[in-house]
């Protein structure tokens, strides 16, 4: 009796070779769909306390579609608990840098997640010849949500997704879009602005105070000339009439033979 395994034929070879022949990276929609398929396999491993440890573009194969298939389970090991297993055998292309440096002694499920993050970035970038650095993520041709996912996969170890389950949840549930609104007032709201000032703090404060003072002294009345209150026009007309009356009285006093009241109320000539 002969026993054999029948496997699907990966017509296009491994992912690294496929991307070398491609002109550009995959679309975000395709990347999300195919990585989700890889994660379904990894989810089954993680639920059984198994760690793959070799999620590289040489162990992911491209079938017609294109669709991705995960292979090479040669160094899969089972952990006795979530603490991980000794980080011995690994591929330097996609292994986490802290494990390569010997800063972390054990390989955990979150380190498989790191490797999936590398695959995500390589697919979007269209290049699997070198590991993706976190500084490159912002330049990837994909949406901000996928960039955030990749950054979390490749970022600080304690902040990574802890298992394939968590990463699948993030890929399938993007955040709801922000609702457009109008900011009417900041009264009573405490704000904190952070960043780097191009001037010293005291210089920036002085410039701000000067600008506010100039705005108060040069700002035209609200509404401009057309926005003046009707009573303001009446006040100005009364003032002009009063000035004219005063001028007429002064002219009469200075005219020859003019008669007016003196300090005592009597007539003065």
C-alpha positions in Angstrom: 0.0 0.0 0.0 1.3 3.4 -1.0 0.5 6.6 0.9 0.9 10.0 -0.6 -0.1 13.6 -0.1 -1.8 15.5 -2.9 -1.0 19.3 -2.6 -2.2 22.2 -4.7 0.2 23.2 -7.4 1.6 26.7 -6.8 2.0 27.7 -10.5 3.8 31.1 -9.7 6.3 29.8 -7.2 7.0 31.5 -3.9 6.1 35.0 -3.0 9.6 36.4 -3.2 10.1 35.2 -6.7 6.6 36.3 -7.8 7.2 39.9 -6.5 10.6 40.0 -8.3 8.7 39.5 -11.6 5.9 42.0 -10.7 6.0 45.6 -11.7 4.2 46.9 -8.6 2.7 46.0 -5.3 -0.8 44.5 -4.8 -3.9 46.5 -4.2 -5.0 47.0 -0.6 -8.1 45.0 -1.1 -6.2 42.0 -2.5 -3.6 42.2 0.3 -6.3 42.3 3.0 -8.1 39.3 1.5 -5.0 37.1 1.0 -3.3 37.9 4.3 -6.6 37.1 6.0 -6.4 33.6 4.4 -2.8 33.1 5.7 -4.0 34.3 9.2 -6.8 31.7 9.2 -4.2 29.0 9.0 -2.1 30.7 11.7 -5.2 31.1 13.9 -5.6 27.3 14.0 -1.9 27.0 15.0 -2.1 29.6 17.7 -5.3 28.1 19.2 -3.4 24.8 19.5 -0.4 26.6 21.2 1.7 26.1 18.0 4.1 28.7 16.7 5.1 28.7 13.0 8.3 30.8 13.4 9.1 30.8 9.6 6.5 33.1 8.0 8.8 34.3 5.2 8.1 35.2 1.5 10.0 32.0 0.6 7.4 29.9 2.5 4.3 31.6 1.1 3.3 30.3 -2.3 1.3 32.0 -5.1 -1.4 30.1 -6.9 -3.7 31.2 -9.7 -5.9 34.2 -8.8 -3.5 35.2 -7.4 -4.0 33.5 -4.1 -1.5 32.8 -1.3 -0.9 29.5 0.4 1.2 29.0 3.6 3.7 26.2 3.5 6.8 24.8 5.2 5.8 23.8 8.7 9.2 22.2 9.4 10.1 24.2 12.5 6.6 24.6 14.0 6.8 23.9 17.7 4.2 23.7 20.5 4.5 25.8 23.6 3.5 24.6 27.0 2.0 28.0 27.8 1.8 31.5 26.4 5.3 32.3 27.5 6.8 31.0 24.3 9.6 28.7 23.3 13.3 29.2 23.0 14.2 31.4 20.1 16.8 29.3 18.4 16.1 28.5 14.7 14.7 31.4 12.6 15.1 33.2 9.3 16.8 36.6 9.7 14.8 38.2 6.9 11.6 38.5 8.8 12.5 37.6 12.4 11.9 40.5 14.9 15.0 42.6 15.5 14.9 42.2 19.3 15.0 38.5 19.0 17.9 38.7 16.5 19.8 40.9 18.9 19.2 38.4 21.7 17.2 40.9 23.8 14.3 38.5 24.0 15.0 34.9 24.8 11.6 33.3 23.7 9.6 33.3 20.6 5.9 34.0 21.2 2.7 34.2 19.0 3.2 38.0 18.7 6.5 37.2 16.9 4.6 35.3 14.3 2.4 38.4 14.0 5.6 40.4 13.4 6.4 38.2 10.4 2.9 38.6 9.1 3.3 42.4 9.3 6.5 42.0 7.2 4.5 40.1 4.6 1.8 42.8 4.6 4.3 45.5 4.0 6.1 43.5 1.3 2.9 42.8 -0.6 1.9 46.5 -0.6 5.4 47.6 -1.5 5.9 45.0 -4.2 9.3 44.0 -2.9 10.3 41.1 -0.7 14.0 41.3 -1.1 14.6 43.1 2.2 12.8 43.5 5.5 10.5 46.5 5.9 11.6 49.2 8.3 9.0 51.2 10.4 10.2 54.4 8.8 9.1 53.1 5.4 5.5 52.4 6.4 4.2 56.0 5.9 5.3 55.8 2.2 3.3 52.7 1.5 0.6 52.9 -1.1 -2.3 52.0 1.1 -4.8 53.6 3.5 -4.0 54.9 7.0 -5.8 52.0 8.7 -3.6 49.4 7.0 -0.5 51.5 7.8 -1.5 51.5 11.4 -1.9 47.7 11.4 1.5 47.2 9.8 3.1 49.6 12.3 1.6 47.9 15.2 2.8 44.5 13.9 6.4 45.8 13.4 6.5 48.2 16.4 7.2 47.8 20.0 6.9 44.1 21.0 4.6 44.6 24.0 2.1 46.6 21.9 1.8 44.1 19.0 -1.3 42.0 18.4 -0.9 39.0 20.7 -2.2 36.4 18.2 -3.6 35.8 14.8 -7.1 36.2 16.2 -6.4 39.8 17.2 -4.8 40.7 13.8 -7.8 39.2 11.9 -10.1 41.3 14.0 -8.2 44.4 13.1 -8.1 43.7 9.4 -11.8 42.9 9.2 -13.1 45.8 11.3 -11.7 49.2 10.1 -12.7 52.1 12.3 -15.9 54.0 11.5 -15.3 57.2 9.5 -15.4 60.4 11.4 -18.6 62.4 11.1 -18.3 65.9 9.7 -19.2 68.6 12.2 -18.8 72.2 13.0 -16.7 73.4 15.9 -18.7 76.3 17.3 -16.8 77.2 20.5 -13.9 76.2 22.6 -15.2 78.0 25.6 -14.6 75.9 28.7 -12.4 73.4 26.9 -8.9 72.7 28.0 -6.5 72.1 25.1 -2.9 71.0 25.1 -0.8 71.7 22.0 2.4 69.7 21.5 5.2 70.0 19.1 8.4 71.9 18.4 8.5 75.7 18.4 10.7 77.4 15.8 11.4 80.2 18.4 12.2 80.2 22.0 9.1 80.0 24.2 9.5 83.6 25.5 10.0 84.9 22.0 7.0 83.1 20.7 4.9 84.4 23.6 6.0 88.0 22.9 5.2 87.6 19.2 1.7 86.3 20.0 1.0 89.1 22.4 2.1 91.7 19.9 -0.1 90.1 17.2 -3.1 90.1 19.5 -2.6 93.8 20.5 -2.3 94.8 16.8 -5.4 92.9 16.0 -7.4 94.7 18.7 -6.2 98.2 17.6 -6.5 97.7 13.9 -9.6 95.6 13.6 -12.5 97.4 11.9 -15.9 97.6 13.7 -17.9 94.4 13.3 -19.8 94.5 10.0 -17.8 97.4 8.6 -19.4 100.8 7.7 -22.5 99.1 6.5 -23.0 97.4 9.8 -23.3 100.5 12.0 -26.4 100.8 14.2 -29.0 103.4 13.0 -28.7 105.2 16.3 -25.0 105.7 15.6 -25.8 107.7 12.5 -28.3 109.8 14.5 -25.7 110.5 17.1 -23.2 111.7 14.5 -25.8 113.9 12.8 -26.7 115.5 16.2 -23.0 116.1 16.9 -22.5 117.8 13.5 -25.6 120.0 14.1 -24.3 121.0 17.5 -20.9 121.9 16.1 -22.6 124.1 13.4 -24.7 125.9 16.1 -21.7 126.6 18.2 -19.9 128.0 15.2 -22.9 130.3 14.4 -23.0 131.6 18.0 -19.3 132.3 18.0 -19.6 134.2 14.8 -22.5 136.3 16.2 -20.4 137.2 19.3 -17.5 138.4 17.2 -19.7 140.4 14.9 -19.7 144.3 15.4 -22.5 145.4 17.6 -23.3 141.9 18.8 -25.2 141.4 22.1 -24.8 138.5 24.4 -25.1 137.6 28.1 -22.3 138.4 30.4 -21.1 136.4 33.4 -23.6 138.0 35.7 -26.5 137.3 33.5 -26.7 141.0 32.4 -26.1 142.4 29.0 -22.6 143.0 27.7 -21.8 145.3 24.8 
